[in-house]
């Protein structure tokens, strides 16, 4: 077995083991919250297994960066503890090359995280949402509160009653001009999704002029194509997670319930999130230089602290971007760039 193959096998084994443990812990915590609800709906153990299967992609996506940090530290600590790094450096192999030989596993996991976040998880989220709402006990006496959201420049207040998200009741549309002034209010008995677009049923119009109000009505009226039934289902279920496709659609005039800066940041985060795996590798790479006979455990703790601090800074920058306090591109990429530079700087310093 070549040295690169040995390092690749060692790194892959440690990272995959850490990923399995972390995803398993997250799965257990998640199931503790919903298992009772699943059993109350008479879905049985099969329902629990189905829920766990649909949730697993999101849990893997969440656990991937920490799995890289933990797995890399274990792998580099093993090499340092066996003096393997000292032997490799004596033959002219630098710490930079050791890090590069360990990188393919991390790059593969980052690509997997990207595919999960862009393709797999959005589909499983929709399947889970539809299954969860379809299995909800029907209670005709339950009061359903109206929801408020935006579609393009329109502010909409409506009551979603259809579990499939294909109809809205008691719809009120507020249209504004470019300065934000209210120019028209439309009320409708309902809105239904037909042939790929929404149709208002029995709409009534109130157009506001400078010194007058004109009224009108119709039997039906075409409304919009930007609002999807899946958006209504997610909104009715109270889901807060936004997929890249949903963020892109919101920016293009689709459903939105938050400021534009939130969707800008989420779209940038979708591409920046997988780079967290690369950052974790760079932050843990100095651990391969640890000398356990001379207090090398301190270096491992510092690497671990650096990885955890990165998660804190990444979350803080993301919050700033979502609230509009920082540009979206800065909010998504600042922490990965800063801590990647920190990891490289530490490795250069230790390599001497």
C-alpha positions in Angstrom: 0.0 0.0 0.0 1.4 3.4 -1.0 1.6 6.3 1.5 -1.1 8.3 -0.2 -3.5 5.3 -0.2 -2.8 4.7 3.5 -3.5 8.3 4.4 -6.6 8.3 2.2 -7.9 5.1 3.9 -7.1 6.4 7.4 -8.8 9.8 6.7 -11.8 8.3 5.1 -12.3 5.7 7.9 -12.1 8.3 10.6 -14.3 10.9 8.9 -17.0 8.4 7.9 -17.0 7.0 11.4 -17.4 10.5 12.9 -20.1 11.3 10.3 -22.1 8.1 11.3 -21.9 8.9 15.0 -22.8 12.6 14.6 -25.7 11.9 12.2 -26.9 9.1 14.5 -26.9 11.4 17.5 -28.8 14.1 15.6 -31.3 11.5 14.4 -31.9 10.2 17.9 -32.5 13.7 19.2 -34.9 14.4 16.3 -36.8 11.2 16.8 -37.2 11.9 20.5 -39.2 15.0 19.6 -41.5 13.4 17.0 -41.8 9.7 17.7 -44.8 10.2 20.0 -46.6 12.3 17.4 -45.9 9.6 14.7 -47.3 6.9 16.9 -50.3 9.0 17.9 -51.1 9.2 14.1 -51.2 5.3 14.0 -48.2 5.2 11.6 -46.4 2.6 13.7 -42.7 1.7 13.5 -42.8 2.0 9.7 -43.7 5.6 10.0 -40.8 6.2 12.4 -38.4 4.5 9.9 -39.9 6.5 7.0 -39.5 9.8 8.9 -35.9 8.9 9.8 -35.1 8.0 6.2 -36.4 11.3 4.9 -34.7 13.4 7.6 -31.3 11.7 7.1 -30.1 13.8 4.1 -30.5 17.0 6.1 -28.8 15.5 9.1 -25.8 14.4 7.0 -25.6 17.9 5.6 -25.5 19.4 9.1 -23.0 16.9 10.5 -20.5 17.0 7.6 -18.3 19.9 8.8 -18.0 18.6 12.3 -17.4 15.1 11.0 -14.4 16.4 9.0 -13.1 18.3 12.1 -13.4 15.3 14.4 -12.3 12.7 11.9 -9.3 14.7 10.7 -8.1 15.3 14.3 -8.4 11.6 15.1 -6.4 10.7 12.0 -3.7 13.3 12.4 -3.4 12.5 16.1 -2.9 8.9 15.2 -0.1 9.8 12.8 1.5 12.1 15.3 1.2 9.6 18.1 2.9 6.9 16.1 5.7 9.3 15.0 4.6 8.6 11.4 4.7 12.3 10.6 8.3 12.5 11.9 9.3 9.6 9.7 7.6 11.1 6.7 9.2 14.5 7.2 12.6 12.9 7.5 12.2 11.6 3.9 11.3 15.1 2.7 7.5 14.9 2.8 6.2 18.2 4.2 3.1 18.8 6.2 1.6 20.5 3.2 1.9 17.3 1.1 0.4 15.3 4.0 -2.5 17.6 4.0 -3.0 17.4 0.3 -2.8 13.6 0.4 -5.6 13.6 3.0 -7.7 16.1 1.0 -9.5 13.9 -1.5 -11.8 12.4 1.1 -12.8 15.8 2.4 -13.3 17.2 -1.1 -15.6 14.2 -1.9 -17.6 14.8 1.3 -17.9 18.5 0.4 -19.2 17.6 -3.1 -21.6 15.1 -1.5 -22.8 17.9 0.9 -23.4 20.2 -2.1 -25.4 17.6 -4.0 -27.5 16.9 -0.9 -28.1 20.6 -0.2 -29.0 21.4 -3.8 -30.8 18.3 -5.1 -31.5 15.5 -2.5 -32.6 17.3 0.6 -35.1 19.7 -1.1 -36.9 16.7 -2.6 -36.9 14.7 0.7 -38.1 17.8 2.5 -41.1 18.1 0.1 -41.9 14.4 0.5 -41.7 14.7 4.3 -43.9 17.8 4.3 -46.6 16.2 2.1 -46.5 12.9 4.1 -46.7 14.7 7.4 -49.7 16.9 6.4 -51.5 14.0 4.8 -51.2 11.9 8.0 -52.4 14.8 10.2 -55.7 14.0 12.0 -58.6 15.9 10.5 -60.3 18.3 12.9 -63.0 20.4 11.1 -63.5 22.5 14.2 -59.8 23.6 14.3 -59.3 27.3 13.7 -56.8 28.0 10.9 -55.2 31.4 11.2 -54.5 33.4 8.0 -51.0 33.8 6.9 -49.3 36.9 5.4 -46.6 36.7 2.7 -45.4 38.5 -0.4 -45.6 37.5 -4.1 -43.4 39.9 -6.0 -44.6 43.4 -5.0 -47.9 42.2 -3.7 -48.7 41.7 0.0 -51.1 38.7 0.5 -53.2 37.7 3.4 -55.0 34.3 3.0 -56.1 31.2 4.8 -54.6 27.9 3.6 -57.1 25.1 4.2 -56.2 22.6 1.4 -53.6 20.0 2.6 -52.3 19.9 -1.0 -51.7 23.6 -1.1 -53.9 24.1 -4.2 -56.4 26.5 -2.7 -56.5 29.5 -0.5 -59.6 31.1 1.2 -60.4 34.7 2.1 -57.7 36.1 0.0 -56.7 39.8 0.2 -54.1 41.3 -2.1 -52.5 44.7 -1.5 -50.7 46.2 -4.5 -48.2 49.0 -4.1 -46.5 51.3 -6.5 -42.7 51.7 -6.8 -42.7 54.2 -3.9 -44.5 51.7 -1.6 -47.8 53.6 -1.7 -51.0 51.4 -1.6 -52.8 51.7 -5.0 -55.2 48.7 -5.0 -56.8 46.2 -2.7 -58.3 43.0 -4.1 -60.4 40.7 -2.0 -61.5 37.2 -3.2 -63.6 34.4 -1.8 -60.8 32.0 -2.8 -57.9 31.3 -5.0 -57.3 27.9 -6.7 -54.4 26.4 -8.5 -55.4 25.3 -12.0 -53.4 24.6 -15.2 -50.1 25.9 -13.7 -51.4 29.2 -12.3 -53.6 30.7 -9.6 -57.2 31.9 -10.3 -59.1 34.3 -8.0 -62.7 33.4 -7.4 -65.2 36.3 -7.2 -62.6 39.1 -6.8 -63.6 42.6 -5.8 -61.3 45.6 -6.6 -60.7 48.8 -4.8 -58.4 51.1 -6.7 -57.1 54.2 -4.8 -56.7 57.4 -6.7 -55.4 60.7 -5.6 -58.8 61.8 -4.3 -61.1 59.0 -5.2 -61.7 55.2 -4.9 -63.0 53.2 -7.8 -64.5 49.7 -7.3 -65.1 46.7 -9.5 -65.7 43.0 -9.5 -65.5 39.9 -11.6 -66.4 36.2 -11.5 -62.8 35.0 -11.9 -59.4 36.5 -12.6 -55.9 35.1 -13.4 -53.5 35.9 -10.6 -49.9 34.6 -10.6 -47.7 31.7 -11.6 -44.9 32.5 -9.2 -46.6 30.9 -6.2 -46.4 27.1 -6.1 -48.6 24.7 -4.2 -45.4 23.4 -2.5 -44.8 26.9 -1.2 -48.3 27.0 0.3 -47.8 23.6 2.0 -44.5 24.6 3.5 -45.9 27.9 4.7 -48.9 26.2 6.3 -46.7 23.7 8.0 -44.6 26.6 9.5 -41.3 25.4 7.8 -38.5 27.9 8.3 -35.8 26.1 6.2 -35.4 27.7 2.7 -33.9 25.7 -0.2 -31.7 27.3 -2.8 -34.5 26.9 -5.4 -37.0 28.6 -3.1 -34.6 31.5 -2.4 -34.0 32.0 -6.1 -37.7 31.9 -6.8 -38.4 34.4 -4.0 -35.8 36.8 -5.5 -37.5 36.4 -8.9 -40.9 37.4 -7.6 -42.2 34.2 -5.9 -43.4 33.7 -2.4 -41.4 35.4 0.3 -42.1 36.0 4.0 -38.8 37.5 4.9 -36.7 40.4 3.7 -34.9 40.2 0.3 -31.5 40.1 2.2 -32.5 36.8 3.8 -33.0 35.1 0.5 -29.8 36.7 -1.0 -27.8 35.3 2.0 -29.4 31.8 1.7 -28.6 31.6 -1.9 -24.9 32.5 -1.2 -24.9 30.1 1.7 -26.0 27.2 -0.4 -22.7 27.4 -2.3 -20.5 28.4 0.6 -21.6 25.7 3.1 -19.7 22.8 1.5 -16.4 24.8 1.8 -16.8 24.4 5.6 -15.4 20.9 5.1 -12.3 22.2 3.4 -11.9 24.8 6.2 -12.2 22.2 8.9 -9.4 20.2 7.2 -7.1 23.2 7.1 -7.9 24.0 10.8 -7.1 20.4 11.9 -4.0 19.9 9.7 -1.6 21.5 12.3 -2.5 18.6 14.6 -0.3 16.3 12.5 2.7 18.3 13.9 1.7 17.6 17.5 4.5 16.3 19.8 2.7 14.3 22.5 5.9 14.1 24.5 6.1 17.9 24.7 2.5 18.9 25.3 1.1 18.1 21.9 -2.4 17.6 23.3 -2.6 21.4 23.6 -2.3 21.7 19.9 -5.2 19.3 19.4 -7.3 21.4 21.7 -6.4 24.5 19.8 -7.4 22.9 16.5 -10.7 21.8 17.9 -11.3 25.3 19.4 -10.5 26.8 16.0 -13.1 24.6 14.3 -15.8 25.3 16.8 -15.0 29.1 16.7 -15.4 28.9 12.9 -18.9 27.6 13.3 -19.8 30.4 15.7 -18.4 33.1 13.4 -20.0 31.5 10.4 -23.4 31.6 12.1 -22.9 35.1 13.3 -22.0 36.4 9.8 -25.0 34.6 8.3 -27.3 36.2 10.8 -25.9 39.6 9.9 -26.5 39.0 6.2 -30.0 37.7 6.7 -30.9 40.8 8.6 -29.4 43.1 6.0 -26.6 44.3 8.3 -23.9 42.9 6.0 -23.8 42.2 2.2 -24.9 38.6 1.4 -21.6 37.7 -0.3 -19.6 38.9 2.7 -22.0 37.1 5.2 -21.6 33.8 3.4 -17.9 33.8 2.5 -16.2 35.9 5.2 -15.9 33.2 7.8 -14.7 30.4 5.4 -12.1 32.8 4.0 -10.8 34.0 7.4 -10.5 30.7 9.0 -9.1 29.0 5.9 -6.3 31.6 6.0 -5.9 31.0 9.7 -5.4 27.3 9.2 -2.9 27.8 6.4 -1.0 30.4 8.5 -0.8 28.0 11.5 0.5 25.2 9.2 3.1 27.4 7.6 4.3 28.6 11.1 4.6 25.0 12.4 6.3 23.8 9.3 8.9 26.5 9.8 
